[in-house]
Amino acid sequence: MLRLRNIFTLLLLLGLLTACHQQKQEAGIPLSNKYATGFRITQEDTCMLLEVMEPHTVYRVSKPMTRLGTSSVTQVGFLAELNALDRVVAVCNPELIYTPLPGRPIGMGDSMKPSAEHAMQARLDAFLVVSYGQSNPEAERLERLGVPTVYINEWREESPLARAEWVRFVGALVGKLPEADSLFQEIERRYMAASEAHRAKAASATSVMVGNNFRGTWYMPSGKTYMGYLLRDAGAEYPLLSNDSHESIPLTIEQVLQQFTSADVWVGAQAASMTELAELDEKHTWFAAYRNGRVYNWRGQFREGRNNFWERGVVHPEEILEDIVCILDNANDSALHYAARLR
């Protein structure tokens, strides 16, 4: 695999003069995304060109990668759904990984400062990394030491289906793009079905409040955030859906009480029980959702600090949407995937 950064080099690669082999050939065929904007896949005769938009990077993949290192649990989630966990030979933060891994992957320490020594010991085809700015200094350090890195930036996508579509990028890395395409089509089908089914039968929208009070500030998702899209697609009544900010909105507890005291349900509370929620702040008991016992967290698949909501859930937003629809309908809690009602 060859890593290229310059956009002019990318344009040359996609032209007639350069290809994935030494013979002249036509430009590759773009394999378009439906939702994701953070990557592009182009199929050429003997390889694929995988382009990540930020930081701008192009990878030439001529054969499936079989030795991968992961820096994020979402990467484990993508590989698990592609039946490619046997490719994982090194991991960061194993204490956060929910899905059991085959074999004994080498531990690389914390994802914010991965061990270069262990990365080299693992003989990686690629170390999967995340960029939270224009670059990742740790990834660049590893590259200087001869460890190839690949950016997986699904978190930059706003909509749930756009994040899930990164399974296609990962599928292209491991030689399973057809399987990834089939998987994503089924994810999209179920997502749309869950949204349409609830909207068709709901006589009136259920009002929702989200999140929790953190040191005096309550961060609520806007309409253009991941959770905002889920609430909209579920047909929830949520006043901040009209806010076009791309970030969560900081509110005081007084503002939250003013807007959400009568909300029917509370989703994403950061507590394990109703007692704990009341102990965190007595004001929590003032909300109608608390008094009615309709408070939920995202710990339905939670074990010793490991939360499958952030692992499999990112690949399967249709299951998260199904949870929200179930909560709005006040249906049987046994149908929930990742949510759990506080007791």
C-alpha positions in Angstrom: 0.0 0.0 0.0 1.3 3.4 -0.9 0.0 6.5 1.0 -0.3 9.8 -1.0 -1.3 13.2 0.5 -1.1 15.7 -2.3 -4.4 16.4 -4.2 -2.5 17.0 -7.4 -1.0 13.5 -7.1 -4.5 12.2 -6.6 -5.6 13.8 -9.9 -2.6 12.2 -11.6 -3.4 8.8 -10.2 -7.0 9.1 -11.5 -5.8 10.0 -15.0 -4.4 8.1 -18.0 -0.7 8.3 -17.2 -0.6 6.4 -13.8 -2.4 3.3 -12.7 -2.1 0.5 -10.2 0.1 -1.5 -12.6 2.7 -0.4 -15.2 0.4 -0.7 -18.2 -1.6 2.2 -19.5 -5.3 2.0 -18.7 -8.4 4.2 -18.4 -9.2 6.1 -15.3 -10.9 4.1 -12.5 -14.6 3.8 -11.8 -15.8 5.8 -8.7 -18.0 3.6 -6.4 -20.2 6.4 -5.1 -21.4 6.7 -1.5 -25.1 7.4 -0.7 -24.6 9.4 2.5 -21.0 9.6 3.6 -18.9 12.6 2.5 -15.6 11.8 4.3 -14.3 9.2 1.9 -14.3 8.1 -1.8 -13.6 4.7 -3.3 -12.4 4.3 -6.9 -12.0 0.8 -8.5 -9.2 0.3 -10.9 -8.1 -2.8 -12.8 -5.8 -4.3 -10.2 -6.4 -2.2 -7.1 -8.6 0.3 -5.3 -7.9 4.0 -4.5 -9.3 4.9 -1.2 -9.5 8.7 -0.5 -10.1 10.2 2.9 -11.1 13.9 2.8 -9.7 15.2 6.1 -6.8 15.1 6.5 -6.6 14.6 2.7 -5.0 11.2 2.1 -5.1 8.6 -0.6 -4.4 4.9 -0.2 -3.6 2.5 -3.0 -4.8 -1.0 -1.9 -3.7 -3.8 -4.2 -4.6 -6.7 -2.0 -6.7 -7.3 1.1 -5.1 -6.3 4.4 -4.7 -9.1 6.8 -2.8 -7.6 9.8 -4.6 -4.6 11.3 -4.2 -2.6 14.4 -7.2 -0.6 15.9 -7.3 2.6 17.9 -11.0 2.9 18.3 -13.9 0.5 19.3 -15.9 1.6 16.3 -13.2 0.1 14.1 -13.7 -3.2 15.9 -17.4 -2.8 15.3 -16.9 -2.4 11.5 -14.5 -5.4 11.3 -16.8 -7.6 13.5 -19.8 -7.0 11.1 -17.6 -8.0 8.1 -16.5 -11.2 9.9 -12.9 -9.8 9.8 -11.9 -9.8 13.4 -9.2 -12.4 12.6 -7.4 -9.5 10.9 -7.0 -7.7 14.2 -3.5 -8.4 15.6 -3.0 -5.3 17.7 -5.4 -3.0 19.7 -5.4 0.1 21.8 -7.5 0.3 25.0 -8.5 -3.4 25.0 -10.4 -2.6 28.3 -13.0 -0.7 26.2 -13.6 -3.4 23.6 -17.0 -5.1 24.1 -16.7 -7.8 21.4 -14.5 -10.8 22.2 -11.5 -10.9 19.9 -10.0 -14.1 18.5 -6.4 -14.9 19.3 -4.4 -12.6 21.5 -3.9 -9.2 19.9 -0.9 -7.2 21.0 -1.8 -4.4 23.3 -0.6 -1.0 22.0 -1.5 1.1 25.1 -3.7 4.2 25.0 -5.0 5.4 21.6 -3.8 8.9 22.3 -0.2 7.6 22.5 0.1 4.2 21.0 3.2 2.1 21.5 5.4 2.3 18.4 7.4 -0.7 19.6 4.4 -2.9 19.8 3.1 -1.6 16.5 6.3 -2.6 14.8 6.3 -6.0 16.7 2.8 -6.7 15.2 4.1 -6.2 11.6 0.9 -4.3 10.6 -0.4 -3.9 7.1 -2.1 -0.8 8.6 -2.8 0.8 11.9 -6.4 2.3 11.8 -6.3 5.8 13.3 -8.7 8.7 13.9 -8.0 12.4 13.2 -9.6 15.0 15.4 -8.0 18.0 13.6 -6.1 18.6 10.5 -3.7 15.8 11.4 -2.8 13.2 13.9 0.8 13.7 15.3 0.9 10.2 16.8 -0.1 8.7 13.4 2.6 10.8 11.7 5.2 9.6 14.3 4.3 6.0 13.7 4.6 6.5 9.9 8.1 8.0 10.3 9.0 4.7 12.1 7.6 2.6 9.2 4.2 1.8 10.6 1.5 2.5 7.8 -1.6 4.2 9.1 -5.1 4.6 7.6 -7.6 7.2 8.8 -11.1 6.0 9.7 -13.1 9.1 10.4 -16.7 8.0 10.6 -17.3 10.3 13.6 -17.0 13.4 11.4 -20.2 12.3 9.6 -23.4 13.9 11.0 -26.1 11.5 10.0 -26.3 7.9 11.4 -26.4 6.3 7.9 -23.4 8.3 6.8 -21.4 7.0 9.7 -22.5 3.5 9.1 -21.6 3.7 5.4 -17.9 3.8 6.5 -18.3 0.0 6.6 -17.8 0.2 2.9 -14.4 1.9 3.3 -13.3 -0.8 5.8 -14.7 -3.5 3.6 -12.5 -2.2 0.7 -9.5 -2.4 3.0 -10.0 -6.0 3.9 -11.2 -7.2 0.4 -14.9 -7.4 1.4 -16.5 -4.5 -0.4 -19.3 -6.6 -1.9 -20.2 -7.9 1.6 -20.0 -4.4 3.0 -22.3 -3.1 0.3 -24.9 -5.8 1.0 -24.7 -5.2 4.7 -25.1 -1.5 4.3 -28.1 -1.9 2.0 -29.8 -4.0 4.7 -28.9 -1.4 7.4 -30.5 1.3 5.3 -33.6 -0.8 4.6 -34.3 -1.5 8.3 -33.5 2.1 9.2 -36.1 3.5 6.8 -38.6 0.8 7.8 -38.3 1.7 11.5 -38.8 5.4 10.7 -41.8 5.0 8.4 -43.5 2.4 10.7 -43.5 4.8 13.7 -44.6 7.8 11.7 -47.5 5.9 10.2 -49.0 4.7 13.5 -48.2 7.6 15.8 -51.3 9.7 16.4 -49.2 12.4 18.1 -45.5 12.9 18.6 -43.9 11.9 22.0 -41.9 14.7 23.5 -38.3 13.9 24.4 -35.5 15.3 26.5 -31.9 14.1 26.1 -28.6 13.9 28.0 -27.7 15.0 31.5 -26.5 17.8 33.6 -22.7 18.0 33.7 -21.2 20.5 36.2 -24.0 23.0 35.8 -24.3 22.7 32.0 -26.7 20.4 30.0 -25.5 19.6 26.5 -28.4 19.0 24.2 -28.1 17.7 20.6 -29.1 20.1 17.9 -31.0 19.0 14.8 -27.8 18.6 12.8 -26.0 16.2 15.2 -26.0 12.4 15.2 -28.6 12.1 17.9 -30.6 14.9 16.4 -31.0 13.0 13.2 -32.1 9.9 15.1 -34.8 11.8 17.0 -36.0 13.4 13.8 -36.1 10.1 11.9 -38.0 8.6 14.8 -40.6 11.3 14.6 -39.9 12.5 18.2 -41.1 15.9 19.4 -37.9 17.6 20.3 -37.8 21.5 20.2 -34.1 21.7 19.3 -34.5 19.9 16.0 -35.1 23.3 14.4 -31.6 24.4 15.6 -29.2 24.1 12.6 -26.0 24.1 14.7 -23.7 21.2 14.0 -22.7 20.9 17.6 -24.5 20.1 20.9 -26.1 23.1 22.5 -25.0 24.1 26.1 -28.0 24.9 28.3 -28.3 25.8 32.0 -30.4 23.6 34.2 -33.0 26.5 34.4 -33.3 26.5 30.6 -33.7 22.8 30.5 -36.4 22.9 33.2 -38.2 25.7 31.2 -38.2 23.7 28.0 -38.4 20.0 29.0 -40.1 19.7 32.4 -43.1 18.1 30.8 -41.2 15.9 28.3 -42.7 12.4 28.1 -39.4 10.5 28.0 -35.8 11.1 28.9 -33.2 9.4 26.6 -29.5 9.0 27.3 -29.4 9.7 31.1 -26.0 9.1 32.6 -27.0 7.0 35.5 -27.6 3.3 36.2 -30.7 3.7 38.3 -33.4 6.2 39.3 -31.9 6.4 42.8 -28.5 7.4 41.3 -30.2 9.9 39.0 -31.9 11.6 42.0 -28.6 11.6 44.0 -26.7 13.3 41.2 -29.1 16.2 41.3 -32.4 16.6 43.1 -33.7 18.7 40.2 -33.7 15.6 38.1 -36.8 14.4 40.0 -38.7 17.5 38.9 -39.1 16.2 35.3 -42.3 14.4 34.2 -40.2 11.7 32.6 -38.6 10.9 36.0 -42.0 10.9 37.8 -43.5 8.6 35.1 -40.6 6.2 35.1 -39.7 6.7 31.5 -36.0 7.4 31.8 -33.5 5.4 29.7 -29.7 5.2 29.4 -27.6 3.6 26.7 -26.3 0.7 28.8 -28.4 -2.1 27.5 -25.2 -3.8 26.4 -22.7 -2.6 28.9 -20.1 -4.6 30.7 -17.3 -3.4 33.0 -16.8 -0.1 31.2 -17.4 -1.6 27.7 -20.4 -0.3 25.8 -21.6 -1.9 22.6 -23.6 1.2 21.9 -20.3 2.8 20.7 -19.1 -0.4 18.9 -21.7 -2.3 17.1 -24.2 0.5 17.5 -22.3 2.9 15.1 -22.4 0.2 12.4 -26.1 -0.5 13.1 -27.9 2.8 13.6 -31.1 1.1 12.6 -31.0 -0.8 15.9 -30.6 2.5 17.8 -33.5 4.0 15.8 -35.6 0.9 16.6 -34.7 1.5 20.3 -35.9 5.1 20.1 -39.1 4.1 18.4 -39.7 1.5 21.0 -39.2 4.1 23.7 -41.5 6.6 22.1 -44.2 3.9 21.7 -43.7 2.8 25.3 -43.4 -0.7 24.0 -42.0 -3.8 25.6 -38.5 -3.1 27.0 -37.4 -6.6 26.0 -37.2 -5.4 22.4 -34.5 -2.9 23.2 -31.0 -3.4 21.8 -28.8 -0.8 23.5 -31.2 1.3 25.6 -32.3 0.3 29.1 -35.0 1.7 31.3 -33.8 3.0 34.7 -35.3 1.2 37.7 
